Amino acid sequence: MSDHYEVVFSCFLSADTPASVLRALRWHMGMEDERPEGLDAEDHPYPSLLPGSSPLPGGDTLSLRRTAQQFTESGGGFVWELFARLYWVDDLTLHLDALLKLIAPHVVYQGYGGHIRDEYDTDVKSFNFHDGTYDRVRL
């Protein structure tokens, strides 16, 4: 019997996030049909952010959009807003590090960037980003 998890990605990526990273995220989300050139098939064997028939309240949710952020007197900037809430079978967790490694260098704000939790547990394991990397998550 498989374990199942609620997985949440909730972070902002810099405006200058490379097109290759954005294409990879779109492929993972099912927005592009073909694996982007240069995306390692061993680390990313299949799209991991596809919505499904989730038993979680509210279902699966995905969003990758360019949004205005931090308008000040001197102007404003744009960032990429990544939000995903998905119901994962345990096999998908094998490739969690590859996804975190893909986005970590582009995360704008340090600290919380999402979490994973067993569907029957209240304990969440947060994705914490800092200095272009992340703290490994132990399941």
C-alpha positions as CSV (number, residue, x, y, z in Angstrom):
1,M,0.0,0.0,0.0
2,S,1.3,3.4,-0.9
3,D,1.7,6.4,1.3
4,H,0.2,9.7,0.1
5,Y,1.2,13.3,0.8
6,E,0.0,16.8,0.6
7,V,2.7,18.8,-1.2
8,V,2.7,22.6,-1.4
9,F,5.1,24.9,-3.2
10,S,4.5,28.5,-2.3
11,C,7.3,30.9,-3.4
12,F,8.3,33.7,-5.6
13,L,10.9,33.3,-8.3
14,S,13.0,36.2,-9.6
15,A,11.9,38.1,-12.7
16,D,15.1,36.9,-14.4
17,T,14.5,33.2,-13.8
18,P,15.9,31.5,-16.9
19,A,13.5,30.5,-19.6
20,S,14.8,26.9,-19.3
21,V,13.6,26.7,-15.7
22,L,10.2,28.2,-16.5
23,R,9.8,25.7,-19.4
24,A,10.7,22.9,-17.0
25,L,8.1,24.0,-14.5
26,R,5.5,24.3,-17.2
27,W,6.4,20.8,-18.4
28,H,6.0,19.5,-14.8
29,M,2.6,21.2,-14.6
30,G,1.4,19.7,-17.9
31,M,1.5,23.0,-19.8
32,E,4.1,21.7,-22.2
33,D,4.0,18.3,-23.9
34,E,7.7,17.7,-24.4
35,R,10.4,17.5,-21.8
36,P,12.5,20.6,-22.2
37,E,16.0,20.1,-23.7
38,G,18.6,19.9,-21.0
39,L,16.3,18.7,-18.3
40,D,17.8,15.5,-16.9
41,A,15.5,12.6,-17.5
42,E,17.0,10.7,-14.6
43,D,16.2,13.5,-12.1
44,H,12.9,14.5,-13.8
45,P,11.5,11.2,-15.3
46,Y,8.0,12.5,-15.6
47,P,5.9,15.6,-14.8
48,S,5.6,15.8,-11.0
49,L,3.2,18.8,-10.7
50,L,0.2,17.4,-12.6
51,P,-3.2,17.9,-11.0
52,G,-5.2,14.8,-10.4
53,S,-8.3,13.6,-8.7
54,S,-7.3,14.7,-5.2
55,P,-9.2,13.8,-2.1
56,L,-7.7,16.9,-0.3
57,P,-10.3,19.6,0.4
58,G,-10.2,22.0,-2.4
59,G,-8.5,19.6,-4.7
60,D,-5.2,20.1,-6.5
61,T,-4.2,23.7,-7.4
62,L,-1.5,25.0,-9.7
63,S,-0.4,28.4,-10.7
64,L,2.7,29.9,-12.3
65,R,2.2,33.5,-13.2
66,R,4.2,36.7,-13.5
67,T,3.0,39.2,-11.0
68,A,3.9,42.7,-9.7
69,Q,5.7,42.8,-6.5
70,Q,6.9,45.5,-4.1
71,F,5.9,48.8,-5.8
72,T,7.8,51.7,-4.2
73,E,8.4,55.4,-5.1
74,S,11.3,54.4,-7.3
75,G,9.1,51.9,-9.3
76,G,8.3,48.3,-9.0
77,G,9.3,44.9,-10.1
78,F,7.9,41.7,-11.3
79,V,8.4,38.1,-10.0
80,W,7.2,34.7,-10.9
81,E,4.6,33.4,-8.4
82,L,4.7,29.6,-8.0
83,F,1.9,28.0,-6.1
84,A,1.1,24.3,-6.2
85,R,-0.9,22.2,-3.8
86,L,-1.0,18.5,-4.8
87,Y,-1.8,15.1,-3.6
88,W,1.3,12.9,-4.2
89,V,1.8,9.2,-4.1
90,D,5.0,8.2,-2.4
91,D,6.8,7.4,-5.7
92,L,6.7,11.1,-6.6
93,T,8.6,12.0,-3.4
94,L,11.7,10.3,-4.9
95,H,12.1,13.3,-7.2
96,L,11.2,16.1,-4.7
97,D,14.9,17.1,-4.3
98,A,15.2,17.5,-8.1
99,L,12.3,20.0,-8.1
100,L,13.6,21.9,-5.1
101,K,17.1,22.0,-6.7
102,L,15.6,23.4,-9.9
103,I,13.9,26.3,-8.3
104,A,16.1,27.1,-5.3
105,P,18.6,29.4,-7.1
106,H,15.7,31.6,-8.2
107,V,13.7,31.9,-5.0
108,V,13.4,35.5,-4.1
109,Y,12.6,35.4,-0.4
110,Q,14.5,33.2,2.1
111,G,12.7,30.9,4.5
112,Y,9.4,29.0,3.9
113,G,8.7,28.0,0.4
114,G,6.2,25.1,0.9
115,H,5.9,21.9,2.7
116,I,5.1,18.2,2.5
117,R,3.0,16.2,5.0
118,D,1.6,12.7,5.2
119,E,-2.1,12.9,4.4
120,Y,-3.0,11.6,7.8
121,D,-0.5,13.6,9.8
122,T,-0.5,17.1,11.2
123,D,3.3,17.5,11.2
124,V,4.5,19.3,8.1
125,K,8.1,19.3,6.8
126,S,8.8,22.7,5.4
127,F,10.8,23.6,2.3
128,N,13.2,26.3,3.6
129,F,15.1,28.3,1.0
130,H,18.3,30.3,1.6
131,D,21.3,31.5,-0.3
132,G,20.3,29.9,-3.6
133,T,19.7,26.5,-2.0
134,Y,17.4,24.7,0.4
135,D,17.4,22.5,3.5
136,R,16.9,18.9,2.6
137,V,13.6,17.4,3.6
138,R,13.6,14.1,5.5
139,L,10.5,12.0,5.2
